[in-house]
Amino acid sequence: MRDTDKAVVFDCASALASIIIEQCDALVEMCDFIGERQAIAKRISSYESNADDAYHDLCFYYLSNKLMSDMEAAPLLELVQSMENITDSFEDLANSIVRYNISESGESLSECATALYGASQLTHDIVIAIRDGAPSGLVIRDLTTLDKFKSKYCKFYDEAILELFTECGDAIDIIRSKAIYDAFMTLFCSFETFSETGYKYILLND
């Protein structure tokens, strides 16, 4: 894979990493100003649209330059695709908060958003480290740390769902709350997928 091709890919990956941080900043803002959830959700969707455009431009570049047969290019595209999926999941979460009319931001919602902020920053750092050729051991260390965000959320999710079904007597509240917990789970899973594709790329090129 030519250096010029790599530069194009990592320009896209860096742009998506910045968009992920912007989406997460907006999600944290939504938790602080839940009454503005509709306007903030639209902003998060606009960020996702920008991510779509960047990813589609990269796919067109791959097709134009016939890169899919390159042993290094395909895993790199998969890595970028996993980042685009993260932006999709952020949009879905924000829209779920609007759709289910979540009008109060509890402590658990804010804690989840804070954890996502950490995952978003780490994703950005990993992209830069891979781009700059950081030692594989350091990149794998960060990828392992990223994996732990989902593990921690899974524990929280199990406890929250148990509490929801044992203590909440309102069926509507159960449906709404579980939908939000599930949307958070999907987002954490998308970060895990990015981590897995990162492992794959590092192992193939180490």
N, C-alpha and C positions, 0 to 999 in steps of 0.2 A: 504494500500500500504506500503510495507516494506521500511525502510530507505535506504537500499541498492538499491532498485529500483528507489527511488527518486534521489539518487546520480547519477545514470546512466543517468536519464532524464535530470537533471540539468547540468551535464557535457556536454551533447549534446547541450542544450539550450545556455550555456555559450560559447561554441565553435561557434555556429551560430551567437550569438551576436557579437563576435569578428570579424567574417567574414563580417557581415553587416558593421561594422565600417571600415574594410579594403576596402570594395567595395566603400563605400562613400568617403574615402580618395582618392581612385583612380579616382572617378568621379570628385572630386574637382580639382585634378591634371589635368584631361582631359580638364576641363574648362580653366585652366591656360596655358596649352600647347596643344591647340586644334589640332595642326599639328601632334601630336603624338597619335591621337585618336584611330587609328587602333590597335597599340601595347597595349595601355592602356585598350581598350575594350577586348582584348584577356586575359589580366591579370584579369579583372573583371569576365570574363567567367570561368577562372581557379578557382577563389575563389568560384564561384557558384557550380562548379563541386565538390569541397571539401565539400560544404554544402550538396549537394545531397548524397554524400557518408556517411556523419555523420547521416543524417536523415534516410537513408535506413538501416544503422546499428541499429539505435534505433528501427525502425519498426520490424526488425528481432528479436531484444531482446524482444519486446512486444509479438510477436508470440511465441517465444520459452518459455516464462514464463507465457503465457496465461493471460496477464494483461488487455485486453480490457474489461473484465467483471467487473473490479475494478472501483468503483464509482469515485475515484480520478484520476486514471491513464488515463482514456479516455480524460477528459478535458485537462490534462497536455500534452498529445500527440497532441491534437488540437492546443494548444499554440505553441508547437514546429513546427508544420506544418505551422502555420501562419508565423513563422520566416523564414522557408525555402522558402515560397512564396515571402517574401521580397527580398531574394537573387535572385530569378528568375526575379523579377521586375527590380532590379538593372541591371542585365544582359541585359534584353530587352531594357532598356533605353540606355545603352551604345551602344548596337548594332544599335539602331535607329539613334543615332548621327552619326555613321559610315555609315549606309545604306543610309541616306538622305544627306550624304556628307556635314554636317554642318562644315564649315571651319572658321567661326568666332564665338567667344564666347562673346556674348553681356552681358550687365549688368544683364538682366533678367535671363539668364542661370546661371550665377554665384550666383545670389541671391537664386535661387531655390536649387542649390547644397548646399549652406550654410545652408538653412533651413533643408535639408535632413540630414546634418551633426548633427544638433541639435536633430532631431528625432532619428537618429541612436544611439547617445550617451545616450539618454533617454531610449531607448529600452534596451540597455545593463544594465543601472542602475535598471530598473524595474525587469529584470530577476534576478539580484543579490538580490534585495530586497525580491522578492518572495521566492527565494532559502533560504535566511537567516531568513525567518519568520518575516519580518518587519510588524509593525501594519497595518492592512488592510486599515485604513484611509489614511495612507501615500502613500500606493501603488495606491489606487484609485485616490488620488490627482495627482500623476504622470501620471496615465493612462488618466485622464482628460486633463492634459497639452498636452499629446501626440496627443489627438484628435484635439486640436486646430491647429496643423500644417496643417492638411488637410483643415480645415475651412478657414484658411488664404490663402491657395493655391487656393481654389475654387473662392475666390474673385479675386485673381490675374488672374486666368484662364478666368473668364468671361470678365474681362476688356481687357485682351490680345486678346481673340478671337474677341471681338467687334472691337478692333482697327485693327486687321488683316483683317477682312472682309470689313471694311469701308475705310481703307487707303492704303491697299496693292493692287496694280493692276495686279500683276503677279500671275497667277494661280498656277504655279509651286512652287513659294515661299509660297503661302498660304498652299498648300498641305504639303510641307516639315515642315513648322513651326507648323501647327496644329498637325502633327504626333508627334513632339517632346513634345508639350504641353500635348498631350494625354498620352504619355509615362510617363511623370512626374506625371500626375493625377493618373495613375494606380499604381505608386509607393507609392504616398501618401495614396491612398486607401488601399494598402497592410499594411501600418503602422496602419491605422484605424482598419483593421481586427484584427491585433495583439492586439490592445487595447481592442476590443470587447471580444476576447477570454480571455484576462486577467481579465476583469470584471467578466466574467462567472466563471472562476476558483476561484476568490476571493469570490464571492457570494456563491458558492457551498461549500466552505471550511471555511467560517467565523463562 
